């Protein structure tokens, strides 16, 4: 069969695509190759994530294992990953170095792209949740809300951060960044340590460690959170059997600094509550610190000491005073009707519309503000419970009324308003 003529080849009805498929286009007629820009999404693929990185410009990619650059085309990169030189270089790398840290997903070198804008936005959102103590579950709805608001403005920027990612960003990115900055300061500055162990709602016993030092940048003494260490671990059955002893708490404290290569010689002070495990003269955290760091100053918590003094002092008072404060609070706490009626009596005697406070079970110094509030509302309370006792003779109101009357006569000689004024007010 003879070859096609020139006129037949250039027939007007022949599509250019068909001519290209036949290989009948000249060099000038052929489409130019379109350069492919580097895409950060490639770094998330399984066969690229351990070695691929951006090159010197947006059209180049770099193999961090072979230390070579190539054009950023998917086919070229796939071909490079199958070459013998690259395969040998990958097999020589330890397996632990192949696992990328979560922080590398947020901190990548290269040109600025829309993915970095989204990443920066997600970090700011996570920081907002942490700064204002907002539940991580809020992130499940916040990202969708922001995407919906910005849909008409920046369509290409989509935020994808739910509670799991928000938790990881705060702990592994923001937390690690702040921790690294704090580590560099503690390596050169003298600092004091405050520690307290407690059990959270999940029944996990932990030791919270706070460091206090002089910050040159802020030009003042600052207190910063250092670490929250679990006391009992499934990997250490011996510690779980012994409990939170002075030796175990001391080892946990020292390990938190040694893991970050911070010299304990910079530690000049230690503060904790007054329990024997922390501040006792023998076999405590403080005694071990003084033995290992001569000249270090250990101090009990002043607040705990003041609370103990207040607790012992209150034992000399009649028990009825404390019971009265609790009974008055319990009488109002679950009844909006009673609280509203108390507000009417507060307006009548021109008292401030403040609520009745609850006395704490353990913090004795909080009784000061409770007593101050009762004295402030004394006239309104006395009139209120007098009216309740006259109209509804409940046992609870009678006990409170009699207590107010007896304490008023003995300790607080405040002028008593006429009962008739109550009904005149109603």
ABEGO torsion letter per residue (X at the ends): XBBBBAAAAABAABBAAAAAAAGABBAAABBBBBBBBBBAAAAABAAAAAABBBBABAABBBBAAAGBBBBBBAAAAAAAAABAAAAAAAAABBAAAABBBAAAAABBBEBBBAAAAAAAAAAAAAAAAAAAGBBAAAAAAAAAAAAAAAAAABAABBBBBBAAAAAAAAAAAAAAAAAAAAAAAAAABBBBBBBBBBBBAAGBBBBBBBBBBBBAAAGBBBBBBABBBBABBAABAAAAAAEBBAAAAAAAAAAAAAAAGBBAAABABBBBBABAAAABABGBAAAAAAAABBGBBBBBBAAAAAAAAAAAAAAABBAAAAAAAAAAAAAAAABAAAAAAAAAAAAAAGBBBBBBBBBBAABAAAAAAAAAAAAAAAAAAAAAAAAAAAABBBAAAAAAAAAAAAAAAAABBBBBBBAAAAAAAX
